[in-house]
Amino acid sequence: MKRNQLGSSDLSVSEIGLGCMSIGTDEDQAIRLLHEALDQGINLLDTADLYDEGRNEELVGKAIKGRRSEVILASKVGNRRIPGQEGWTWDASKAYILSAVKDSLRRLGTDYLDLYQLHGGTLDDPIEETIEAFEQLKREGVIRHYGISSIRPNVIREYVSRSKIVSVMSQYSILDRRPEEEVLPLLESHGISVIARGPVASGVLTESGGRKLSKGYLGYSEEELREFRRGVQSAVDRPLAETALRYPLASPAVACVLAGASTSEQLHANIEAISRAPLSAEELSAIRQAVPANVYAQHR
């Protein structure tokens, strides 16, 4: 599988990564799926302390035992669970990050992370303090590199100008082209890579996605989504999911497309789709004519 350099780092990531949130909580099934992903050449495994209240990190840790050197291991921090309270609170403080990483490492059964990401972020955060925490962890060898997971252009700009992030995980797909105007050119010009999540738009951009249209997506109506699907299918003579997975990789800023899978069949379908030839300039133009670009409004 083709690999790309992640930003200015020394990390080489597979074109498709596995979003581990989708692997479920059945231990045998999850480990089997993760092993299949590694065997097929996927090396970026992305998890977070938030997923299944830490259980996801534990499963990933069990799966990579004895195979740590094969993995670019990424996790996230910022969502804090307070004992006795329901849900999570947001905490981007230095103290919390330095504490939370220890719990993640314990659950993952490793002594370092390849990529540690802030799992969100706002302009109200103590950004300098947050950056200090990541830089300290890097100096100590606890993490190799750090990045952010955000769809807020103003937050992304702050970290681009003030930190040494190597990546931004951001939602990006044919149906969510918001990064194209504000985010992708900025990151490309600074040598920072995008890890594109949500490429199939919650399943809408798959062969069976017609069943999901009634739920809507990003404020689009069922009829708009149906029209977009028809437009993309008419524009490109490829399976819809293949087109969707390959679309983000057409941007030079995108190093990896993050796709979820809960079954072996889904995993292999994703891998087969990403193995196809890149979209041509003509295909990209046709797709962009079929689906207009949207812009960031609320998320600033």
Summary of the structure (lengths in Angstrom):
residues: 300
radius of gyration: 18.6
end to end distance: 35.5
largest distance: 56.0
contacts: 1025
relative contact order: 0.14
helix: 45%
strand: 19%
